[in-house]
Amino acid sequence: MQLDKKICGDCSHCLEILQIVADGEASPQEIQFFEEHICECSHCKECFEVEQNLRICLQQRLEKRLVPQEIVHFVQCICGTTKL
């Protein structure tokens, strides 16, 4: 898939929001802006589709493994959520 080289005025803002939307962490306002924008902008729509396809591919191909409890505890200590 070749991305359209034409970029509109909102693309830089939209591409910043793309990751937030893809991660499911966008506000309702960000989602609304993004959805309206990709209806009109083929460049951002294609970027979003590439991102979605990449995520799907990774989810299908990567093996899920449990993290050892020692590592979980160590990370929690670093983050300050528990003590050593």
C-alpha positions as CSV (number, residue, x, y, z in Angstrom):
1,M,0.0,0.0,0.0
2,Q,1.5,3.3,-1.1
3,L,0.5,6.3,1.1
4,D,-0.8,9.4,-0.5
5,K,1.8,12.1,-0.4
6,K,-0.7,14.9,-0.2
7,I,-1.0,16.1,3.4
8,C,-3.7,18.5,4.6
9,G,-3.5,21.1,7.4
10,D,-4.8,18.8,10.1
11,C,-2.6,15.8,9.3
12,S,0.1,16.6,11.9
13,H,-2.5,16.9,14.7
14,C,-4.3,13.8,13.4
15,L,-1.2,11.7,13.2
16,E,-0.4,12.6,16.8
17,I,-3.9,11.4,17.9
18,L,-3.7,8.3,15.8
19,Q,-1.6,6.4,18.3
20,I,-3.8,7.5,21.2
21,V,-6.9,6.3,19.3
22,A,-5.3,3.0,18.3
23,D,-4.3,2.4,21.9
24,G,-7.9,3.1,23.1
25,E,-6.8,6.0,25.2
26,A,-8.3,8.9,23.3
27,S,-10.9,11.3,24.8
28,P,-14.3,11.5,23.1
29,Q,-13.3,14.8,21.6
30,E,-10.1,13.3,20.1
31,I,-12.1,10.3,18.7
32,Q,-14.7,12.6,17.1
33,F,-12.0,14.8,15.6
34,F,-10.1,11.8,14.3
35,E,-13.2,10.0,12.8
36,E,-14.3,13.2,11.1
37,H,-10.8,13.9,9.8
38,I,-10.2,10.4,8.3
39,C,-13.5,10.6,6.4
40,E,-12.1,13.5,4.5
41,C,-8.3,12.7,4.4
42,S,-7.2,9.7,2.5
43,H,-3.6,10.1,3.8
44,C,-4.5,9.8,7.5
45,K,-7.1,7.1,6.8
46,E,-4.4,5.0,5.1
47,C,-2.0,5.6,8.0
48,F,-4.6,4.5,10.4
49,E,-5.4,1.3,8.4
50,V,-1.6,0.5,8.2
51,E,-1.4,0.9,12.0
52,Q,-4.5,-1.3,12.6
53,N,-3.1,-4.0,10.3
54,L,0.3,-3.9,12.0
55,R,-1.3,-4.3,15.4
56,I,-3.5,-7.2,14.2
57,C,-0.5,-8.9,12.6
58,L,1.6,-8.5,15.8
59,Q,-1.3,-9.8,18.0
60,Q,-1.6,-12.9,15.8
61,R,2.1,-13.7,15.6
62,L,3.4,-12.9,19.0
63,E,3.2,-15.5,21.7
64,K,1.7,-14.3,25.0
65,R,3.9,-15.2,28.0
66,L,3.5,-14.6,31.7
67,V,6.0,-12.3,33.2
68,P,7.9,-13.8,36.1
69,Q,6.7,-12.5,39.5
70,E,10.2,-11.3,40.4
71,I,10.2,-9.0,37.4
72,V,6.6,-7.7,38.2
73,H,7.7,-7.0,41.8
74,F,10.9,-5.2,40.6
75,V,9.0,-3.0,38.2
76,Q,6.4,-2.2,40.9
77,C,9.3,-1.2,43.2
78,I,10.7,1.1,40.6
79,C,7.3,2.7,40.0
80,G,6.8,3.2,43.7
81,T,3.7,1.0,43.9
82,T,5.3,-1.4,46.4
83,K,8.5,-1.7,48.5
84,L,11.4,-4.1,48.1
